[in-house]
Amino acid sequence: MSDLIVIGFDSPDDARNALKGLRSVERTGGIKFEDTAVVERDAAGAVHVRNEASGTTETAAAIGGALGAMVMVMVPPAGIVIGAAVGAGIGALMHSGVDSTFVDQVKNKLEPGKSALFLVIKTADVDALDAALRPYHGNLIRTTVNESVESGLNDALK
């Protein structure tokens, strides 16, 4: 089961930089993401969503590519079409990232110059997560983590 954490920031740079810091924790094995997204509303009011490929997308693409390659050996033109269709179907069945409706709700509430960071976390070292977020000041918008983890995150973001 994955946990959702959504953090609001007073600056677009904070959401982007917090994600960069969390990615460095990911490289050391301290956290594993299923999905991430940064939502920003610029000073003019335009919304920008930067959604990274999730593990689900990567897995579906790999499976679809492998099946497509096998079929392509037997029937070359059909292999590409079948591989893409299978990959898309598997991705749809496996989808467990950030719900687009919820992203839209947060987008609509963001004021100009603000941002939000969406994290769907498979596993995390709570201390490493807190340490990576400590340099940034934000507010938890929504989370599915237990109360002690949420309390630690709130303390780290102050």
Secondary structure, DSSP 8 states (H G I E B T S, - for coil): --EEEEEEESSHHHHHHHHHHHHHHHHTTSEEEEEEEEEEE-TTS-EEEEE---HHHHHHHHHHHHHHHHHHHHSHHHHHHHHHHHHHHHHHHH--S--HHHHHHHHHH--TT-EEEEEEEEEE-HHHHHHHHTTS-EEEEEE-S-HHHHHHHHHHT-
